[in-house]
Amino acid sequence: METSPNNKEFTKQHFKKLKCCVLIPTYNNAKTIESVILSTLEYCNDVILVNDGCTDNTSEILKNYSQLHIVIHPINKGKGVGLKNGFAKAIELGFDYVISIDSDGQHFPSDFEIFLNKIEQEPGSLIIGARNMTVDNVPNKSTFGNKFSNFWFWAETGIKLPDTQSGFRLYPVQKLKKIWLFTTKFEFEIEVIVKAAWRGIPVVSVPVNVYYAPANERVSHFKASRDTTRISFLNSYLTTLALLFWRPVMLIRSLTFGTLKKKWNEEVIASHESAEKKALSVAVGLFFGIVPIWGFQFALAIITAVYFKLNKVIVGLTAQISVPPMIPLVLFASIKTGEYFLNEKVNISFSKFLTLDNLKHTLSNIYVYFVGATLLAVILAVIGFVITWLLLKLFGYKKTATNEL
């Protein structure tokens, strides 16, 4: 849809008002780069272009556009480096926001206004342009890759987005400069949105148009084997960090007094779930809070709650039975449970000499603890289930909704 000259001028002023510019990273897209530059300049006067070591005639084309802020890489360094250096240039020039647009002609500058309107509504957000993947010529691998990426983003952040691979984005560059980003290629676009979400930057999406050229005209620098491997390693790294640290941090961060009260009323007090399901949620939380898998207890508790569709809030709260003040009591109870069931005494001795006898005692003590902790986890889970179920039944608990989540 064409935009009138007056609307284009309005968009230029909108860019200026919000201290936003456009960033075009490019590598060997000489066939399309000029049309992208011309259409972008119709809507924005402040354009940064990163020439990422182009070996075609891109450099000759750029000589005709002295109004651009051009960053030159003598050799190709990758899209991630191009974006980071573009962000640095934008910060140097005093901008708060950057809209990145690919140089292959896939995106429409007429959609800039969608991003600008959204950032006015939600200042400080990172906005992704969600493409319509039902248009002509969309490669099957792009559709699958996008769904795959969306799943891992949800696993790492708990946020559902329709398109996490789109390069058409608005970045809050002043906020991103505080985040360590180490990737250099296409995987950078995954790393940046995950780490932004972890740091509390809202990551949202807006619908945008997209154009895919026919297969025989399309230029892509994505190397399936190399780049897919890099992305897989990155997701493994991010998922591990998410499970061990960031997902619990995000949950705790969200629990302000207002949200905690709302969650308590909606998820704990609310009766859209059966008494059995709430009691089972208590049991699962207690089990994972005590079972001796230190470092993975909370993460596995939440994963189990999601998989079996239990009450995540109740599971998360009861799993906190092993918070630091309770650890000595849990350890003591675990050891005593192990001693009772194994009929074996734990002997703790501190010797500066490591002998075979001392090693046997140490291994025996650890075995008693692990058995005791596991049995204690099962026992308290059963007790927690029974007590919770009885209390809910005794106090006349009734489920108000017929469909359980």
Secondary structure, 3 states (H helix, E strand, C coil): CCCCHHHHHHHHHHHHHCCEEEEEEECCCHHHHHHHHHHHHCCCCCEEEEEECCCCCHHHHHCCCCCCEEEEECCCCCHHHHHHHHHHHHHHCCCCEEEECCCCCCCCHHHHHHHHHHHHHCCCCEEEEEECCCCCCCCHHHHHHHHHHHHHHHHHHCCCCCCCCCCCEEECHHHHCCCCCCCCCCCHHHHHHHHHHHCCCCEEEEEECCCCCCCCCCCCCCCHHHHHHHHHHHHHHHHHHHHHHHHHHHHHHHCCHHHHHHHHHHHHHCCCCCHHHHHHHHHHHHHHHHCCCCCCHHHHHHHHHHHCCCCHHHHHHHHHHHCHHHHHHHHHHHHHHHHHHHCCCCCCCCCCCCCHHHHHHHHHHHHHHHHHHHHHHHHHHHHHHHHHHHHHHHCCCCCCCCCCC
